[in-house]
Amino acid sequence: MLFDFGQDTTAGFWMKDTLLPLSIAHFATSGELVSVTDMEPCLASAACPSYTAPRPFRFAIEVPKGTLESLGIVPGARISIGGSACTPSTTRAG
């Protein structure tokens, strides 16, 4: 899942009522990787930890725990959001 906060933020993520462990990658507006964190499920009704980045970020990507590397999200990685691949097609076959 991709989160776009529309501007820099220091928001934290928590795992309340989440059944599966997740990994999260935070990215700056420039697309630069800010941090990577593994997050554990929290089924308790209170006191779930908040996972934060060490500095402001604009985008966050959550995936099943341990799969960021298979997506190429490693130290030095950059992302690009938008472009023609994200534009709905208006062409119809037929």
Jmol script that loads the backbone (N, CA, C; Angstrom):
load data "model"
ATOM      1  N   MET A   1       0.835  -1.159   0.000  1.00  0.00           N
ATOM      2  CA  MET A   1       0.000   0.000   0.000  1.00  0.00           C
ATOM      3  C   MET A   1       0.893   1.240   0.000  1.00  0.00           C
ATOM      4  N   LEU A   2       0.559   2.194  -0.831  1.00  0.00           N
ATOM      5  CA  LEU A   2       1.297   3.453  -0.916  1.00  0.00           C
ATOM      6  C   LEU A   2       0.495   4.547  -0.226  1.00  0.00           C
ATOM      7  N   PHE A   3       1.156   5.295   0.648  1.00  0.00           N
ATOM      8  CA  PHE A   3       0.563   6.447   1.306  1.00  0.00           C
ATOM      9  C   PHE A   3       1.244   7.698   0.770  1.00  0.00           C
ATOM     10  N   ASP A   4       0.465   8.674   0.338  1.00  0.00           N
ATOM     11  CA  ASP A   4       0.981   9.979  -0.098  1.00  0.00           C
ATOM     12  C   ASP A   4       0.357  11.022   0.815  1.00  0.00           C
ATOM     13  N   PHE A   5       1.167  11.631   1.652  1.00  0.00           N
ATOM     14  CA  PHE A   5       0.675  12.606   2.610  1.00  0.00           C
ATOM     15  C   PHE A   5       0.524  13.999   1.994  1.00  0.00           C
ATOM     16  N   GLY A   6       0.928  14.182   0.736  1.00  0.00           N
ATOM     17  CA  GLY A   6       0.761  15.453   0.054  1.00  0.00           C
ATOM     18  C   GLY A   6       1.788  16.509   0.427  1.00  0.00           C
ATOM     19  N   GLN A   7       2.494  16.290   1.516  1.00  0.00           N
ATOM     20  CA  GLN A   7       3.553  17.186   1.977  1.00  0.00           C
ATOM     21  C   GLN A   7       4.382  16.427   3.007  1.00  0.00           C
ATOM     22  N   ASP A   8       5.501  16.986   3.397  1.00  0.00           N
ATOM     23  CA  ASP A   8       6.339  16.334   4.392  1.00  0.00           C
ATOM     24  C   ASP A   8       5.588  16.169   5.706  1.00  0.00           C
ATOM     25  N   THR A   9       5.850  15.058   6.366  1.00  0.00           N
ATOM     26  CA  THR A   9       5.210  14.748   7.641  1.00  0.00           C
ATOM     27  C   THR A   9       6.171  13.980   8.536  1.00  0.00           C
ATOM     28  N   THR A  10       5.838  13.904   9.782  1.00  0.00           N
ATOM     29  CA  THR A  10       6.565  13.061  10.735  1.00  0.00           C
ATOM     30  C   THR A  10       5.586  12.070  11.366  1.00  0.00           C
ATOM     31  N   ALA A  11       4.469  11.834  10.697  1.00  0.00           N
ATOM     32  CA  ALA A  11       3.427  10.941  11.207  1.00  0.00           C
ATOM     33  C   ALA A  11       3.985   9.559  11.520  1.00  0.00           C
ATOM     34  N   GLY A  12       3.440   8.947  12.540  1.00  0.00           N
ATOM     35  CA  GLY A  12       3.812   7.580  12.889  1.00  0.00           C
ATOM     36  C   GLY A  12       2.752   6.599  12.397  1.00  0.00           C
ATOM     37  N   PHE A  13       3.145   5.363  12.275  1.00  0.00           N
ATOM     38  CA  PHE A  13       2.238   4.286  11.895  1.00  0.00           C
ATOM     39  C   PHE A  13       2.129   3.333  13.074  1.00  0.00           C
ATOM     40  N   TRP A  14       0.960   2.733  13.247  1.00  0.00           N
ATOM     41  CA  TRP A  14       0.825   1.725  14.279  1.00  0.00           C
ATOM     42  C   TRP A  14       0.110   0.520  13.699  1.00  0.00           C
ATOM     43  N   MET A  15       0.135  -0.570  14.420  1.00  0.00           N
ATOM     44  CA  MET A  15      -0.327  -1.845  13.890  1.00  0.00           C
ATOM     45  C   MET A  15      -1.550  -2.380  14.640  1.00  0.00           C
ATOM     46  N   LYS A  16      -2.335  -1.506  15.259  1.00  0.00           N
ATOM     47  CA  LYS A  16      -3.502  -1.961  16.014  1.00  0.00           C
ATOM     48  C   LYS A  16      -4.430  -2.774  15.117  1.00  0.00           C
ATOM     49  N   ASP A  17      -4.799  -3.956  15.601  1.00  0.00           N
ATOM     50  CA  ASP A  17      -5.709  -4.884  14.925  1.00  0.00           C
ATOM     51  C   ASP A  17      -5.194  -5.369  13.562  1.00  0.00           C
ATOM     52  N   THR A  18      -3.906  -5.256  13.336  1.00  0.00           N
ATOM     53  CA  THR A  18      -3.290  -5.779  12.112  1.00  0.00           C
ATOM     54  C   THR A  18      -2.798  -7.193  12.411  1.00  0.00           C
ATOM     55  N   LEU A  19      -3.171  -8.145  11.585  1.00  0.00           N
ATOM     56  CA  LEU A  19      -2.880  -9.550  11.875  1.00  0.00           C
ATOM     57  C   LEU A  19      -1.513 -10.010  11.391  1.00  0.00           C
ATOM     58  N   LEU A  20      -0.974  -9.369  10.351  1.00  0.00           N
ATOM     59  CA  LEU A  20       0.288  -9.802   9.758  1.00  0.00           C
ATOM     60  C   LEU A  20       1.385  -8.776   9.992  1.00  0.00           C
ATOM     61  N   PRO A  21       2.621  -9.219  10.197  1.00  0.00           N
ATOM     62  CA  PRO A  21       3.722  -8.264  10.304  1.00  0.00           C
ATOM     63  C   PRO A  21       3.965  -7.581   8.954  1.00  0.00           C
ATOM     64  N   LEU A  22       4.300  -6.309   8.995  1.00  0.00           N
ATOM     65  CA  LEU A  22       4.537  -5.531   7.782  1.00  0.00           C
ATOM     66  C   LEU A  22       5.892  -4.854   7.849  1.00  0.00           C
ATOM     67  N   SER A  23       6.418  -4.521   6.689  1.00  0.00           N
ATOM     68  CA  SER A  23       7.592  -3.659   6.581  1.00  0.00           C
ATOM     69  C   SER A  23       7.126  -2.355   5.966  1.00  0.00           C
ATOM     70  N   ILE A  24       7.741  -1.262   6.414  1.00  0.00           N
ATOM     71  CA  ILE A  24       7.382   0.053   5.882  1.00  0.00           C
ATOM     72  C   ILE A  24       8.642   0.777   5.433  1.00  0.00           C
ATOM     73  N   ALA A  25       8.545   1.429   4.291  1.00  0.00           N
ATOM     74  CA  ALA A  25       9.633   2.259   3.778  1.00  0.00           C
ATOM     75  C   ALA A  25       9.100   3.682   3.673  1.00  0.00           C
ATOM     76  N   HIS A  26       9.853   4.628   4.210  1.00  0.00           N
ATOM     77  CA  HIS A  26       9.501   6.049   4.157  1.00  0.00           C
ATOM     78  C   HIS A  26      10.374   6.720   3.093  1.00  0.00           C
ATOM     79  N   PHE A  27       9.765   7.594   2.276  1.00  0.00           N
ATOM     80  CA  PHE A  27      10.475   8.288   1.203  1.00  0.00           C
ATOM     81  C   PHE A  27      10.232   9.786   1.283  1.00  0.00           C
ATOM     82  N   ALA A  28      11.267  10.558   1.012  1.00  0.00           N
ATOM     83  CA  ALA A  28      11.180  12.016   0.950  1.00  0.00           C
ATOM     84  C   ALA A  28      10.433  12.437  -0.313  1.00  0.00           C
ATOM     85  N   THR A  29      10.026  13.685  -0.381  1.00  0.00           N
ATOM     86  CA  THR A  29       9.367  14.230  -1.568  1.00  0.00           C
ATOM     87  C   THR A  29      10.225  14.025  -2.812  1.00  0.00           C
ATOM     88  N   SER A  30      11.546  14.076  -2.662  1.00  0.00           N
ATOM     89  CA  SER A  30      12.472  13.875  -3.781  1.00  0.00           C
ATOM     90  C   SER A  30      12.507  12.435  -4.273  1.00  0.00           C
ATOM     91  N   GLY A  31      11.907  11.504  -3.520  1.00  0.00           N
ATOM     92  CA  GLY A  31      11.937  10.083  -3.868  1.00  0.00           C
ATOM     93  C   GLY A  31      13.018   9.313  -3.143  1.00  0.00           C
ATOM     94  N   GLU A  32      13.866  10.020  -2.401  1.00  0.00           N
ATOM     95  CA  GLU A  32      14.964   9.388  -1.658  1.00  0.00           C
ATOM     96  C   GLU A  32      14.430   8.539  -0.504  1.00  0.00           C
ATOM     97  N   LEU A  33      14.984   7.339  -0.344  1.00  0.00           N
ATOM     98  CA  LEU A  33      14.628   6.472   0.772  1.00  0.00           C
ATOM     99  C   LEU A  33      15.093   7.104   2.074  1.00  0.00           C
ATOM    100  N   VAL A  34      14.182   7.277   3.013  1.00  0.00           N
ATOM    101  CA  VAL A  34      14.487   7.861   4.317  1.00  0.00           C
ATOM    102  C   VAL A  34      14.789   6.770   5.329  1.00  0.00           C
ATOM    103  N   SER A  35      13.942   5.733   5.386  1.00  0.00           N
ATOM    104  CA  SER A  35      14.146   4.661   6.358  1.00  0.00           C
ATOM    105  C   SER A  35      13.296   3.450   6.021  1.00  0.00           C
ATOM    106  N   VAL A  36      13.659   2.335   6.628  1.00  0.00           N
ATOM    107  CA  VAL A  36      12.932   1.077   6.515  1.00  0.00           C
ATOM    108  C   VAL A  36      12.752   0.537   7.926  1.00  0.00           C
ATOM    109  N   THR A  37      11.547   0.061   8.234  1.00  0.00           N
ATOM    110  CA  THR A  37      11.258  -0.485   9.558  1.00  0.00           C
ATOM    111  C   THR A  37      10.344  -1.687   9.424  1.00  0.00           C
ATOM    112  N   ASP A  38      10.607  -2.732  10.210  1.00  0.00           N
ATOM    113  CA  ASP A  38       9.680  -3.861  10.322  1.00  0.00           C
ATOM    114  C   ASP A  38       8.724  -3.571  11.470  1.00  0.00           C
ATOM    115  N   MET A  39       7.442  -3.862  11.252  1.00  0.00           N
ATOM    116  CA  MET A  39       6.409  -3.579  12.247  1.00  0.00           C
ATOM    117  C   MET A  39       5.695  -4.875  12.608  1.00  0.00           C
ATOM    118  N   GLU A  40       5.498  -5.093  13.893  1.00  0.00           N
ATOM    119  CA  GLU A  40       4.851  -6.304  14.379  1.00  0.00           C
ATOM    120  C   GLU A  40       3.375  -6.053  14.679  1.00  0.00           C
ATOM    121  N   PRO A  41       2.521  -7.077  14.490  1.00  0.00           N
ATOM    122  CA  PRO A  41       1.104  -6.924  14.804  1.00  0.00           C
ATOM    123  C   PRO A  41       0.892  -6.516  16.260  1.00  0.00           C
ATOM    124  N   CYS A  42      -0.197  -5.807  16.486  1.00  0.00           N
ATOM    125  CA  CYS A  42      -0.565  -5.399  17.843  1.00  0.00           C
ATOM    126  C   CYS A  42      -2.061  -5.629  17.987  1.00  0.00           C
ATOM    127  N   LEU A  43      -2.407  -6.691  18.670  1.00  0.00           N
ATOM    128  CA  LEU A  43      -3.816  -7.025  18.840  1.00  0.00           C
ATOM    129  C   LEU A  43      -4.369  -6.499  20.154  1.00  0.00           C
ATOM    130  N   ALA A  44      -3.530  -5.897  20.964  1.00  0.00           N
ATOM    131  CA  ALA A  44      -3.981  -5.324  22.238  1.00  0.00           C
ATOM    132  C   ALA A  44      -4.884  -4.125  21.970  1.00  0.00           C
ATOM    133  N   SER A  45      -5.752  -3.847  22.896  1.00  0.00           N
ATOM    134  CA  SER A  45      -6.667  -2.718  22.717  1.00  0.00           C
ATOM    135  C   SER A  45      -6.008  -1.376  23.032  1.00  0.00           C
ATOM    136  N   ALA A  46      -4.835  -1.431  23.651  1.00  0.00           N
ATOM    137  CA  ALA A  46      -4.140  -0.182  23.994  1.00  0.00           C
ATOM    138  C   ALA A  46      -2.636  -0.404  23.938  1.00  0.00           C
ATOM    139  N   ALA A  47      -1.896   0.676  23.924  1.00  0.00           N
ATOM    140  CA  ALA A  47      -0.437   0.654  24.031  1.00  0.00           C
ATOM    141  C   ALA A  47       0.283   0.019  22.842  1.00  0.00           C
ATOM    142  N   CYS A  48      -0.272   0.144  21.643  1.00  0.00           N
ATOM    143  CA  CYS A  48       0.453  -0.315  20.460  1.00  0.00           C
ATOM    144  C   CYS A  48       1.555   0.706  20.164  1.00  0.00           C
ATOM    145  N   PRO A  49       2.756   0.237  19.823  1.00  0.00           N
ATOM    146  CA  PRO A  49       3.836   1.193  19.536  1.00  0.00           C
ATOM    147  C   PRO A  49       3.573   1.961  18.245  1.00  0.00           C
ATOM    148  N   SER A  50       4.148   3.145  18.157  1.00  0.00           N
ATOM    149  CA  SER A  50       4.095   3.954  16.948  1.00  0.00           C
ATOM    150  C   SER A  50       5.455   3.858  16.269  1.00  0.00           C
ATOM    151  N   TYR A  51       5.441   3.579  14.977  1.00  0.00           N
ATOM    152  CA  TYR A  51       6.668   3.455  14.190  1.00  0.00           C
ATOM    153  C   TYR A  51       6.860   4.743  13.411  1.00  0.00           C
ATOM    154  N   THR A  52       7.971   5.417  13.638  1.00  0.00           N
ATOM    155  CA  THR A  52       8.234   6.699  12.997  1.00  0.00           C
ATOM    156  C   THR A  52       9.530   6.647  12.198  1.00  0.00           C
ATOM    157  N   ALA A  53       9.673   7.582  11.289  1.00  0.00           N
ATOM    158  CA  ALA A  53      10.901   7.729  10.510  1.00  0.00           C
ATOM    159  C   ALA A  53      11.830   8.691  11.258  1.00  0.00           C
ATOM    160  N   PRO A  54      13.135   8.607  11.015  1.00  0.00           N
ATOM    161  CA  PRO A  54      14.072   9.486  11.721  1.00  0.00           C
ATOM    162  C   PRO A  54      14.035  10.944  11.251  1.00  0.00           C
ATOM    163  N   ARG A  55      13.372  11.200  10.123  1.00  0.00           N
ATOM    164  CA  ARG A  55      13.232  12.568   9.630  1.00  0.00           C
ATOM    165  C   ARG A  55      11.969  12.646   8.774  1.00  0.00           C
ATOM    166  N   PRO A  56      11.527  13.839   8.423  1.00  0.00           N
ATOM    167  CA  PRO A  56      10.283  13.977   7.661  1.00  0.00           C
ATOM    168  C   PRO A  56      10.302  13.189   6.345  1.00  0.00           C
ATOM    169  N   PHE A  57       9.126  12.770   5.938  1.00  0.00           N
ATOM    170  CA  PHE A  57       8.934  12.008   4.699  1.00  0.00           C
ATOM    171  C   PHE A  57       7.601  12.421   4.097  1.00  0.00           C
ATOM    172  N   ARG A  58       7.399  12.098   2.838  1.00  0.00           N
ATOM    173  CA  ARG A  58       6.112  12.380   2.185  1.00  0.00           C
ATOM    174  C   ARG A  58       5.361  11.102   1.844  1.00  0.00           C
ATOM    175  N   PHE A  59       6.080  10.078   1.424  1.00  0.00           N
ATOM    176  CA  PHE A  59       5.465   8.824   0.984  1.00  0.00           C
ATOM    177  C   PHE A  59       5.867   7.689   1.908  1.00  0.00           C
ATOM    178  N   ALA A  60       4.987   6.717   2.038  1.00  0.00           N
ATOM    179  CA  ALA A  60       5.312   5.494   2.768  1.00  0.00           C
ATOM    180  C   ALA A  60       4.732   4.319   1.988  1.00  0.00           C
ATOM    181  N   ILE A  61       5.481   3.237   1.962  1.00  0.00           N
ATOM    182  CA  ILE A  61       5.028   2.016   1.302  1.00  0.00           C
ATOM    183  C   ILE A  61       5.034   0.901   2.336  1.00  0.00           C
ATOM    184  N   GLU A  62       3.882   0.244   2.518  1.00  0.00           N
ATOM    185  CA  GLU A  62       3.756  -0.909   3.423  1.00  0.00           C
ATOM    186  C   GLU A  62       3.607  -2.174   2.592  1.00  0.00           C
ATOM    187  N   VAL A  63       4.343  -3.200   2.971  1.00  0.00           N
ATOM    188  CA  VAL A  63       4.294  -4.494   2.291  1.00  0.00           C
ATOM    189  C   VAL A  63       4.419  -5.596   3.346  1.00  0.00           C
ATOM    190  N   PRO A  64       4.125  -6.845   2.999  1.00  0.00           N
ATOM    191  CA  PRO A  64       4.361  -7.927   3.950  1.00  0.00           C
ATOM    192  C   PRO A  64       5.816  -7.906   4.438  1.00  0.00           C
ATOM    193  N   LYS A  65       5.998  -8.169   5.715  1.00  0.00           N
ATOM    194  CA  LYS A  65       7.324  -8.094   6.325  1.00  0.00           C
ATOM    195  C   LYS A  65       8.347  -8.898   5.527  1.00  0.00           C
ATOM    196  N   GLY A  66       9.483  -8.255   5.264  1.00  0.00           N
ATOM    197  CA  GLY A  66      10.596  -8.918   4.600  1.00  0.00           C
ATOM    198  C   GLY A  66      10.573  -8.865   3.090  1.00  0.00           C
ATOM    199  N   THR A  67       9.616  -8.164   2.475  1.00  0.00           N
ATOM    200  CA  THR A  67       9.537  -8.172   1.005  1.00  0.00           C
ATOM    201  C   THR A  67      10.014  -6.881   0.342  1.00  0.00           C
ATOM    202  N   LEU A  68      10.453  -5.897   1.124  1.00  0.00           N
ATOM    203  CA  LEU A  68      10.924  -4.649   0.513  1.00  0.00           C
ATOM    204  C   LEU A  68      12.100  -4.883  -0.434  1.00  0.00           C
ATOM    205  N   GLU A  69      13.063  -5.688  -0.020  1.00  0.00           N
ATOM    206  CA  GLU A  69      14.250  -5.919  -0.849  1.00  0.00           C
ATOM    207  C   GLU A  69      13.884  -6.525  -2.194  1.00  0.00           C
ATOM    208  N   SER A  70      12.907  -7.423  -2.219  1.00  0.00           N
ATOM    209  CA  SER A  70      12.506  -8.049  -3.491  1.00  0.00           C
ATOM    210  C   SER A  70      11.874  -7.027  -4.440  1.00  0.00           C
ATOM    211  N   LEU A  71      11.448  -5.888  -3.901  1.00  0.00           N
ATOM    212  CA  LEU A  71      10.893  -4.799  -4.720  1.00  0.00           C
ATOM    213  C   LEU A  71      11.954  -3.778  -5.106  1.00  0.00           C
ATOM    214  N   GLY A  72      13.198  -4.023  -4.693  1.00  0.00           N
ATOM    215  CA  GLY A  72      14.287  -3.103  -5.005  1.00  0.00           C
ATOM    216  C   GLY A  72      14.407  -1.959  -4.011  1.00  0.00           C
ATOM    217  N   ILE A  73      13.697  -2.058  -2.903  1.00  0.00           N
ATOM    218  CA  ILE A  73      13.764  -1.009  -1.876  1.00  0.00           C
ATOM    219  C   ILE A  73      14.869  -1.385  -0.905  1.00  0.00           C
ATOM    220  N   VAL A  74      16.048  -0.855  -1.206  1.00  0.00           N
ATOM    221  CA  VAL A  74      17.284  -1.115  -0.457  1.00  0.00           C
ATOM    222  C   VAL A  74      17.980   0.231  -0.256  1.00  0.00           C
ATOM    223  N   PRO A  75      18.994   0.305   0.617  1.00  0.00           N
ATOM    224  CA  PRO A  75      19.698   1.586   0.795  1.00  0.00           C
ATOM    225  C   PRO A  75      20.093   2.192  -0.548  1.00  0.00           C
ATOM    226  N   GLY A  76      19.813   3.476  -0.702  1.00  0.00           N
ATOM    227  CA  GLY A  76      20.108   4.187  -1.940  1.00  0.00           C
ATOM    228  C   GLY A  76      18.960   4.183  -2.936  1.00  0.00           C
ATOM    229  N   ALA A  77      17.891   3.443  -2.632  1.00  0.00           N
ATOM    230  CA  ALA A  77      16.748   3.369  -3.555  1.00  0.00           C
ATOM    231  C   ALA A  77      16.024   4.703  -3.634  1.00  0.00           C
ATOM    232  N   ARG A  78      15.385   4.932  -4.780  1.00  0.00           N
ATOM    233  CA  ARG A  78      14.552   6.113  -4.997  1.00  0.00           C
ATOM    234  C   ARG A  78      13.255   5.640  -5.654  1.00  0.00           C
ATOM    235  N   ILE A  79      12.188   6.363  -5.398  1.00  0.00           N
ATOM    236  CA  ILE A  79      10.928   6.064  -6.065  1.00  0.00           C
ATOM    237  C   ILE A  79      10.507   7.255  -6.904  1.00  0.00           C
ATOM    238  N   SER A  80       9.647   6.974  -7.871  1.00  0.00           N
ATOM    239  CA  SER A  80       9.045   8.010  -8.697  1.00  0.00           C
ATOM    240  C   SER A  80       7.551   7.731  -8.709  1.00  0.00           C
ATOM    241  N   ILE A  81       6.772   8.705  -8.301  1.00  0.00           N
ATOM    242  CA  ILE A  81       5.323   8.550  -8.229  1.00  0.00           C
ATOM    243  C   ILE A  81       4.697   9.334  -9.366  1.00  0.00           C
ATOM    244  N   GLY A  82       3.754   8.704 -10.064  1.00  0.00           N
ATOM    245  CA  GLY A  82       3.037   9.391 -11.144  1.00  0.00           C
ATOM    246  C   GLY A  82       3.597   9.027 -12.502  1.00  0.00           C
ATOM    247  N   GLY A  83       3.296   9.831 -13.476  1.00  0.00           N
ATOM    248  CA  GLY A  83       3.739   9.563 -14.841  1.00  0.00           C
ATOM    249  C   GLY A  83       2.672   8.837 -15.623  1.00  0.00           C
ATOM    250  N   SER A  84       2.989   8.512 -16.866  1.00  0.00           N
ATOM    251  CA  SER A  84       2.005   7.912 -17.771  1.00  0.00           C
ATOM    252  C   SER A  84       1.543   6.535 -17.312  1.00  0.00           C
ATOM    253  N   ALA A  85       2.380   5.815 -16.575  1.00  0.00           N
ATOM    254  CA  ALA A  85       1.982   4.484 -16.108  1.00  0.00           C
ATOM    255  C   ALA A  85       0.849   4.567 -15.082  1.00  0.00           C
ATOM    256  N   CYS A  86       0.660   5.740 -14.480  1.00  0.00           N
ATOM    257  CA  CYS A  86      -0.378   5.913 -13.462  1.00  0.00           C
ATOM    258  C   CYS A  86      -1.597   6.637 -14.002  1.00  0.00           C
ATOM    259  N   THR A  87      -1.618   6.960 -15.266  1.00  0.00           N
ATOM    260  CA  THR A  87      -2.729   7.685 -15.865  1.00  0.00           C
ATOM    261  C   THR A  87      -3.718   6.670 -16.444  1.00  0.00           C
ATOM    262  N   PRO A  88      -5.006   6.769 -16.067  1.00  0.00           N
ATOM    263  CA  PRO A  88      -5.982   5.831 -16.619  1.00  0.00           C
ATOM    264  C   PRO A  88      -6.057   5.934 -18.139  1.00  0.00           C
ATOM    265  N   SER A  89      -6.167   4.819 -18.777  1.00  0.00           N
ATOM    266  CA  SER A  89      -6.260   4.792 -20.230  1.00  0.00           C
ATOM    267  C   SER A  89      -7.689   5.090 -20.662  1.00  0.00           C
ATOM    268  N   THR A  90      -7.844   5.885 -21.708  1.00  0.00           N
ATOM    269  CA  THR A  90      -9.169   6.172 -22.248  1.00  0.00           C
ATOM    270  C   THR A  90      -9.374   5.469 -23.598  1.00  0.00           C
ATOM    271  N   THR A  91      -8.391   4.669 -24.003  1.00  0.00           N
ATOM    272  CA  THR A  91      -8.482   3.952 -25.268  1.00  0.00           C
ATOM    273  C   THR A  91      -9.266   2.673 -25.069  1.00  0.00           C
ATOM    274  N   ARG A  92     -10.209   2.418 -25.959  1.00  0.00           N
ATOM    275  CA  ARG A  92     -10.994   1.188 -25.877  1.00  0.00           C
ATOM    276  C   ARG A  92     -10.762   0.355 -27.122  1.00  0.00           C
ATOM    277  N   ALA A  93     -10.674  -0.939 -26.884  1.00  0.00           N
ATOM    278  CA  ALA A  93     -10.523  -1.861 -28.004  1.00  0.00           C
ATOM    279  C   ALA A  93     -11.873  -2.049 -28.678  1.00  0.00           C
ATOM    280  N   GLY A  94     -11.815  -2.306 -29.967  1.00  0.00           N
ATOM    281  CA  GLY A  94     -13.047  -2.718 -30.577  1.00  0.00           C
ATOM    282  C   GLY A  94     -13.500  -1.930 -31.679  1.00  0.00           C
TER     283      GLY A  94
END
end "model"
wireframe off; spacefill off
backbone 0.3
color backbone group
